[in-house]
Amino acid sequence: MVRDQVKNSDTIGGLAKAAGVGVETVRYYQRRGLLPEPARPPGEVRRYGDADVKRLRFIRSAQGAGFTLNEIAELLDLSASDDRARARELAQSRVAALDAKIEEMREARDALAALATTCEKKRGGPCPILRAFETK
């Protein structure tokens, strides 16, 4: 089986492998209602197809962009209803949150760089970097 594609009737293990996740991740998304659980014929195992891989990859990509599982569930619902305005609103909200995080990280980077410079220039006594991280 090619990693990029699942057989039309593969098991949960094959689905997980094709999407690059663990079986427990698939089960978790099913419990959360993000990924449908196919019917299980009597005496057989559940079978998954390419649509399941596509959905699973969408979930993982959206998580990588910082969306919460609740937001991802909403995005999945929106794709069925074609509500572009709400999808755009969710994306803009995520962009604003990312911008805030980037600014926070930039400030932390600048503070740490300043501490490193001070540490380099200061002779004797404890390093300012170590003192900065001591709890008070």
Z-matrix of the N, CA and C atoms (Angstrom, degrees):
N
C 1 1.443
C 2 1.524 1 109.28
N 3 1.300 2 117.58 1 133.71
C 4 1.453 3 123.29 2 176.48
C 5 1.524 4 108.21 3 -74.77
N 6 1.329 5 116.95 4 137.90
C 7 1.465 6 121.37 5 -177.09
C 8 1.521 7 112.03 6 -59.37
N 9 1.317 8 118.22 7 -32.39
C 10 1.455 9 121.34 8 -176.93
C 11 1.520 10 113.83 9 -78.09
N 12 1.291 11 117.16 10 -6.05
C 13 1.457 12 118.55 11 -175.26
C 14 1.522 13 109.62 12 -143.64
N 15 1.313 14 115.12 13 141.20
C 16 1.453 15 120.51 14 177.08
C 17 1.525 16 107.09 15 -100.75
N 18 1.294 17 116.05 16 150.10
C 19 1.462 18 119.07 17 174.47
C 20 1.520 19 107.78 18 -63.86
N 21 1.313 20 117.19 19 156.17
C 22 1.457 21 120.47 20 -178.54
C 23 1.522 22 112.91 21 -59.07
N 24 1.293 23 117.71 22 -21.88
C 25 1.458 24 119.40 23 179.74
C 26 1.525 25 109.63 24 -139.48
N 27 1.311 26 115.71 25 68.17
C 28 1.455 27 120.47 26 -177.87
C 29 1.525 28 110.86 27 -98.89
N 30 1.315 29 115.20 28 162.31
C 31 1.459 30 121.82 29 179.28
C 32 1.518 31 110.64 30 -79.94
N 33 1.310 32 116.06 31 175.64
C 34 1.461 33 120.59 32 178.45
C 35 1.532 34 110.90 33 -62.06
N 36 1.321 35 116.90 34 -34.52
C 37 1.462 36 120.30 35 177.00
C 38 1.517 37 111.71 36 -64.46
N 39 1.312 38 116.86 37 -41.68
C 40 1.463 39 120.83 38 177.59
C 41 1.518 40 111.56 39 -66.16
N 42 1.324 41 116.32 40 -39.80
C 43 1.461 42 121.11 41 177.09
C 44 1.527 43 110.03 42 -61.33
N 45 1.324 44 115.79 43 -48.56
C 46 1.465 45 120.36 44 -179.29
C 47 1.525 46 110.58 45 -59.39
N 48 1.311 47 116.82 46 -45.48
C 49 1.465 48 121.19 47 -179.33
C 50 1.529 49 110.99 48 -63.09
N 51 1.326 50 116.67 49 -43.82
C 52 1.467 51 120.58 50 -179.07
C 53 1.524 52 111.93 51 -63.51
N 54 1.336 53 116.62 52 -31.05
C 55 1.462 54 120.31 53 -179.00
C 56 1.524 55 112.27 54 -94.34
N 57 1.330 56 117.14 55 -6.24
C 58 1.455 57 120.54 56 178.37
C 59 1.519 58 113.91 57 75.30
N 60 1.332 59 116.15 58 32.54
C 61 1.465 60 120.85 59 178.00
C 62 1.526 61 108.99 60 -129.64
N 63 1.310 62 116.51 61 174.07
C 64 1.455 63 121.01 62 176.25
C 65 1.516 64 111.56 63 -88.33
N 66 1.308 65 115.70 64 161.04
C 67 1.458 66 121.56 65 178.78
C 68 1.528 67 110.48 66 -60.05
N 69 1.331 68 117.00 67 -39.70
C 70 1.466 69 119.74 68 -179.55
C 71 1.529 70 111.42 69 -64.56
N 72 1.322 71 117.17 70 -30.49
C 73 1.468 72 120.47 71 175.71
C 74 1.513 73 110.05 72 -65.05
N 75 1.322 74 116.48 73 -43.80
C 76 1.472 75 120.88 74 177.77
C 77 1.524 76 109.24 75 -59.47
N 78 1.314 77 116.78 76 -48.09
C 79 1.473 78 120.61 77 -179.16
C 80 1.529 79 111.52 78 -62.00
N 81 1.327 80 116.37 79 -38.83
C 82 1.461 81 120.08 80 178.80
C 83 1.530 82 110.34 81 -62.87
N 84 1.316 83 116.93 82 -46.01
C 85 1.465 84 120.10 83 179.14
C 86 1.526 85 110.83 84 -63.64
N 87 1.308 86 117.18 85 -33.72
C 88 1.465 87 119.91 86 175.95
C 89 1.530 88 110.53 87 -65.77
N 90 1.325 89 116.98 88 -44.59
C 91 1.472 90 120.18 89 178.45
C 92 1.519 91 111.22 90 -62.01
N 93 1.331 92 117.06 91 -34.18
C 94 1.468 93 121.59 92 179.27
C 95 1.530 94 112.67 93 -78.85
N 96 1.328 95 116.74 94 -7.36
C 97 1.459 96 120.59 95 179.33
C 98 1.517 97 114.19 96 82.68
N 99 1.319 98 117.04 97 12.85
C 100 1.467 99 120.55 98 -179.68
C 101 1.524 100 112.46 99 -84.90
N 102 1.293 101 115.99 100 -25.97
C 103 1.457 102 121.77 101 -176.58
C 104 1.522 103 107.78 102 -131.19
N 105 1.324 104 117.35 103 122.84
C 106 1.470 105 118.71 104 -179.01
C 107 1.528 106 111.78 105 -67.79
N 108 1.295 107 114.64 106 147.87
C 109 1.458 108 121.10 107 177.03
C 110 1.524 109 106.87 108 -99.79
N 111 1.331 110 117.62 109 116.37
C 112 1.465 111 119.09 110 -177.69
C 113 1.528 112 111.72 111 -66.58
N 114 1.299 113 114.49 112 158.29
C 115 1.466 114 119.79 113 177.74
C 116 1.527 115 109.59 114 -62.37
N 117 1.303 116 114.86 115 151.95
C 118 1.464 117 120.77 116 179.43
C 119 1.517 118 108.52 117 -114.89
N 120 1.316 119 116.26 118 106.61
C 121 1.465 120 118.67 119 178.37
C 122 1.533 121 109.93 120 -61.07
N 123 1.312 122 118.16 121 145.53
C 124 1.470 123 120.83 122 -179.33
C 125 1.533 124 111.55 123 -53.23
N 126 1.329 125 115.16 124 129.00
C 127 1.455 126 120.89 125 177.85
C 128 1.517 127 114.89 126 76.41
N 129 1.316 128 118.51 127 6.17
C 130 1.462 129 121.88 128 -179.08
C 131 1.534 130 110.09 129 -124.96
N 132 1.314 131 115.02 130 177.33
C 133 1.464 132 120.44 131 176.83
C 134 1.522 133 109.58 132 -101.65
N 135 1.327 134 115.14 133 160.25
C 136 1.467 135 119.66 134 175.91
C 137 1.524 136 109.08 135 -67.86
N 138 1.305 137 115.81 136 146.59
C 139 1.467 138 121.55 137 -179.42
C 140 1.524 139 109.94 138 -121.77
N 141 1.332 140 115.06 139 141.71
C 142 1.457 141 122.58 140 -177.72
C 143 1.515 142 109.89 141 -120.46
N 144 1.332 143 115.81 142 157.63
C 145 1.458 144 120.57 143 -179.63
C 146 1.520 145 112.58 144 -128.12
N 147 1.328 146 114.93 145 -172.09
C 148 1.465 147 121.65 146 -177.36
C 149 1.529 148 112.82 147 -60.42
N 150 1.335 149 117.96 148 -34.02
C 151 1.466 150 120.73 149 179.09
C 152 1.528 151 110.13 150 -62.92
N 153 1.322 152 116.92 151 -34.85
C 154 1.459 153 120.54 152 178.84
C 155 1.529 154 110.99 153 -68.19
N 156 1.328 155 116.61 154 -39.47
C 157 1.469 156 120.55 155 177.02
C 158 1.524 157 109.46 156 -63.53
N 159 1.308 158 116.12 157 -44.70
C 160 1.463 159 120.88 158 -179.42
C 161 1.535 160 110.44 159 -60.24
N 162 1.313 161 116.50 160 -44.87
C 163 1.467 162 120.72 161 -179.93
C 164 1.537 163 110.82 162 -65.24
N 165 1.312 164 116.06 163 -42.63
C 166 1.463 165 120.93 164 179.52
C 167 1.525 166 110.72 165 -62.94
N 168 1.298 167 117.36 166 -41.69
C 169 1.472 168 120.72 167 177.54
C 170 1.521 169 111.59 168 -66.61
N 171 1.328 170 116.47 169 -35.75
C 172 1.457 171 120.00 170 176.18
C 173 1.527 172 109.95 171 -61.35
N 174 1.318 173 116.61 172 -46.00
C 175 1.464 174 121.76 173 179.88
C 176 1.525 175 110.04 174 -58.09
N 177 1.327 176 116.47 175 -48.09
C 178 1.468 177 120.75 176 -178.51
C 179 1.533 178 111.40 177 -64.65
N 180 1.322 179 117.23 178 -40.75
C 181 1.471 180 120.30 179 178.84
C 182 1.517 181 111.30 180 -65.42
N 183 1.326 182 116.55 181 -42.15
C 184 1.464 183 120.83 182 179.42
C 185 1.527 184 110.10 183 -64.67
N 186 1.321 185 117.14 184 -38.20
C 187 1.465 186 120.07 185 175.54
C 188 1.521 187 110.29 186 -62.97
N 189 1.327 188 116.18 187 -40.89
C 190 1.462 189 120.52 188 178.28
C 191 1.519 190 112.41 189 -61.50
N 192 1.326 191 116.29 190 -28.27
C 193 1.462 192 120.92 191 177.60
C 194 1.527 193 111.37 192 -83.31
N 195 1.335 194 116.01 193 -3.78
C 196 1.460 195 119.92 194 175.79
C 197 1.512 196 115.75 195 98.90
N 198 1.328 197 117.45 196 3.26
C 199 1.458 198 118.98 197 177.87
C 200 1.526 199 109.68 198 -70.48
N 201 1.326 200 116.41 199 144.26
C 202 1.458 201 121.05 200 174.66
C 203 1.522 202 108.86 201 -77.78
N 204 1.310 203 116.66 202 165.04
C 205 1.466 204 119.41 203 178.39
C 206 1.527 205 111.17 204 -63.75
N 207 1.319 206 117.60 205 -33.97
C 208 1.471 207 119.67 206 176.24
C 209 1.530 208 111.08 207 -65.22
N 210 1.324 209 116.65 208 -41.44
C 211 1.465 210 120.03 209 177.53
C 212 1.525 211 110.53 210 -66.53
N 213 1.313 212 116.96 211 -37.74
C 214 1.462 213 120.78 212 178.16
C 215 1.522 214 110.09 213 -63.85
N 216 1.320 215 116.76 214 -41.90
C 217 1.463 216 120.15 215 176.85
C 218 1.531 217 109.94 216 -58.91
N 219 1.321 218 115.79 217 -42.48
C 220 1.455 219 119.50 218 178.72
C 221 1.530 220 111.20 219 -65.17
N 222 1.333 221 116.85 220 -42.14
C 223 1.469 222 119.83 221 177.63
C 224 1.528 223 111.21 222 -60.47
N 225 1.321 224 116.10 223 -41.64
C 226 1.464 225 119.79 224 178.19
C 227 1.531 226 110.87 225 -62.54
N 228 1.324 227 116.50 226 -41.31
C 229 1.467 228 120.07 227 176.47
C 230 1.524 229 111.11 228 -65.03
N 231 1.328 230 115.74 229 -39.29
C 232 1.463 231 120.39 230 -179.19
C 233 1.525 232 111.71 231 -65.82
N 234 1.323 233 116.44 232 -33.40
C 235 1.465 234 118.28 233 -179.89
C 236 1.523 235 110.73 234 -64.64
N 237 1.304 236 116.67 235 -29.68
C 238 1.464 237 120.20 236 177.97
C 239 1.531 238 110.89 237 -76.13
N 240 1.344 239 117.29 238 -29.70
C 241 1.467 240 120.40 239 -177.14
C 242 1.520 241 113.13 240 -97.32
N 243 1.331 242 116.90 241 -10.85
C 244 1.470 243 122.49 242 -179.43
C 245 1.528 244 111.57 243 61.77
N 246 1.344 245 117.68 244 37.60
C 247 1.464 246 122.52 245 177.65
C 248 1.527 247 108.45 246 -86.61
N 249 1.307 248 115.45 247 83.59
C 250 1.466 249 120.56 248 -176.43
C 251 1.523 250 112.65 249 -66.87
N 252 1.316 251 117.25 250 -33.09
C 253 1.463 252 120.01 251 -178.45
C 254 1.530 253 110.00 252 -62.35
N 255 1.313 254 117.68 253 -45.39
C 256 1.461 255 121.03 254 -179.64
C 257 1.527 256 110.62 255 -69.29
N 258 1.319 257 117.52 256 -39.36
C 259 1.470 258 120.66 257 177.82
C 260 1.526 259 109.84 258 -62.13
N 261 1.316 260 116.78 259 -41.93
C 262 1.462 261 121.10 260 177.92
C 263 1.526 262 110.40 261 -64.50
N 264 1.315 263 117.06 262 -40.74
C 265 1.466 264 121.66 263 178.16
C 266 1.535 265 110.85 264 -60.96
N 267 1.322 266 116.85 265 -44.14
C 268 1.468 267 120.57 266 177.46
C 269 1.531 268 110.95 267 -62.41
N 270 1.326 269 116.43 268 -42.93
C 271 1.467 270 120.30 269 179.99
C 272 1.528 271 110.85 270 -65.29
N 273 1.323 272 117.57 271 -42.38
C 274 1.462 273 120.58 272 179.69
C 275 1.532 274 111.07 273 -64.82
N 276 1.308 275 116.28 274 -37.62
C 277 1.460 276 120.70 275 176.54
C 278 1.527 277 110.61 276 -63.27
N 279 1.323 278 116.51 277 -41.33
C 280 1.473 279 121.55 278 179.15
C 281 1.522 280 109.94 279 -65.88
N 282 1.343 281 117.36 280 -40.41
C 283 1.467 282 121.42 281 178.02
C 284 1.528 283 109.99 282 -61.99
N 285 1.323 284 117.23 283 -42.92
C 286 1.470 285 120.58 284 178.99
C 287 1.527 286 110.55 285 -62.97
N 288 1.329 287 117.22 286 -41.32
C 289 1.467 288 120.70 287 178.47
C 290 1.527 289 110.69 288 -65.16
N 291 1.329 290 116.74 289 -40.07
C 292 1.467 291 120.43 290 177.76
C 293 1.524 292 111.17 291 -65.44
N 294 1.331 293 116.48 292 -40.78
C 295 1.467 294 120.27 293 177.55
C 296 1.530 295 110.59 294 -60.56
N 297 1.332 296 116.90 295 -41.94
C 298 1.468 297 120.84 296 178.72
C 299 1.524 298 110.42 297 -64.33
N 300 1.314 299 116.75 298 -41.98
C 301 1.465 300 121.00 299 179.37
C 302 1.528 301 110.70 300 -65.63
N 303 1.325 302 116.89 301 -40.95
C 304 1.470 303 121.29 302 177.86
C 305 1.524 304 109.77 303 -60.71
N 306 1.334 305 117.11 304 -43.65
C 307 1.467 306 120.66 305 179.26
C 308 1.528 307 110.56 306 -64.16
N 309 1.320 308 117.21 307 -42.03
C 310 1.461 309 121.66 308 177.86
C 311 1.529 310 110.42 309 -61.72
N 312 1.312 311 116.53 310 -42.79
C 313 1.464 312 120.28 311 179.49
C 314 1.534 313 111.10 312 -69.22
N 315 1.321 314 117.27 313 -36.29
C 316 1.466 315 120.94 314 177.73
C 317 1.531 316 109.74 315 -63.01
N 318 1.322 317 116.16 316 -42.73
C 319 1.468 318 119.87 317 178.01
C 320 1.533 319 110.97 318 -64.07
N 321 1.329 320 116.79 319 -42.16
C 322 1.469 321 120.79 320 178.60
C 323 1.525 322 110.19 321 -63.97
N 324 1.323 323 116.69 322 -40.64
C 325 1.465 324 120.85 323 178.57
C 326 1.514 325 110.99 324 -63.32
N 327 1.330 326 116.82 325 -45.19
C 328 1.460 327 120.81 326 -179.87
C 329 1.535 328 111.07 327 -62.96
N 330 1.334 329 116.33 328 -41.25
C 331 1.466 330 120.19 329 179.28
C 332 1.526 331 110.58 330 -64.77
N 333 1.316 332 116.67 331 -42.56
C 334 1.464 333 120.09 332 179.66
C 335 1.526 334 111.29 333 -67.70
N 336 1.323 335 117.07 334 -38.67
C 337 1.472 336 120.27 335 177.40
C 338 1.531 337 110.07 336 -63.01
N 339 1.332 338 116.48 337 -40.69
C 340 1.465 339 120.07 338 178.32
C 341 1.526 340 110.52 339 -64.28
N 342 1.313 341 117.62 340 -41.50
C 343 1.464 342 121.08 341 176.96
C 344 1.530 343 111.06 342 -61.94
N 345 1.319 344 116.74 343 -41.24
C 346 1.459 345 120.85 344 179.83
C 347 1.530 346 110.45 345 -63.39
N 348 1.320 347 116.45 346 -41.45
C 349 1.461 348 120.78 347 178.24
C 350 1.522 349 110.49 348 -64.48
N 351 1.338 350 116.79 349 -44.23
C 352 1.464 351 121.41 350 178.45
C 353 1.524 352 110.38 351 -62.46
N 354 1.310 353 116.85 352 -41.36
C 355 1.461 354 121.58 353 179.58
C 356 1.527 355 110.43 354 -61.95
N 357 1.321 356 115.88 355 -40.30
C 358 1.463 357 120.55 356 -179.24
C 359 1.531 358 111.40 357 -66.02
N 360 1.333 359 115.93 358 -38.61
C 361 1.462 360 120.61 359 -175.20
C 362 1.523 361 113.09 360 -83.13
N 363 1.326 362 116.85 361 -28.53
C 364 1.468 363 120.40 362 -175.60
C 365 1.523 364 110.26 363 -78.50
N 366 1.296 365 115.92 364 132.28
C 367 1.459 366 121.46 365 178.23
C 368 1.525 367 108.07 366 -110.48
N 369 1.325 368 116.62 367 126.15
C 370 1.464 369 121.41 368 177.90
C 371 1.512 370 112.85 369 83.45
N 372 1.304 371 114.99 370 154.59
C 373 1.462 372 121.26 371 179.84
C 374 1.514 373 111.56 372 79.14
N 375 1.313 374 116.23 373 175.42
C 376 1.468 375 119.38 374 -178.11
C 377 1.529 376 111.72 375 -68.14
N 378 1.294 377 114.26 376 148.72
C 379 1.466 378 120.79 377 178.89
C 380 1.533 379 109.60 378 -66.14
N 381 1.320 380 118.81 379 132.40
C 382 1.467 381 121.50 380 179.77
C 383 1.535 382 113.12 381 -59.32
N 384 1.311 383 116.12 382 -28.19
C 385 1.466 384 118.93 383 179.05
C 386 1.526 385 109.81 384 -64.53
N 387 1.337 386 115.83 385 -45.48
C 388 1.457 387 119.66 386 -179.38
C 389 1.533 388 110.94 387 -65.80
N 390 1.317 389 117.02 388 -40.52
C 391 1.472 390 120.87 389 178.95
C 392 1.528 391 111.26 390 -65.19
N 393 1.319 392 117.68 391 -35.55
C 394 1.467 393 121.68 392 -177.56
C 395 1.520 394 111.63 393 -64.27
N 396 1.325 395 116.96 394 -28.36
C 397 1.453 396 119.81 395 -176.89
C 398 1.529 397 113.94 396 -99.82
N 399 1.337 398 116.48 397 3.09
C 400 1.468 399 119.70 398 176.72
C 401 1.518 400 108.58 399 -71.22
N 402 1.297 401 116.38 400 142.68
C 403 1.463 402 119.52 401 175.41
C 404 1.514 403 108.74 402 -82.95
N 405 1.277 404 115.42 403 146.63
C 406 1.476 405 119.99 404 -176.96
C 407 1.497 406 110.04 405 -102.20
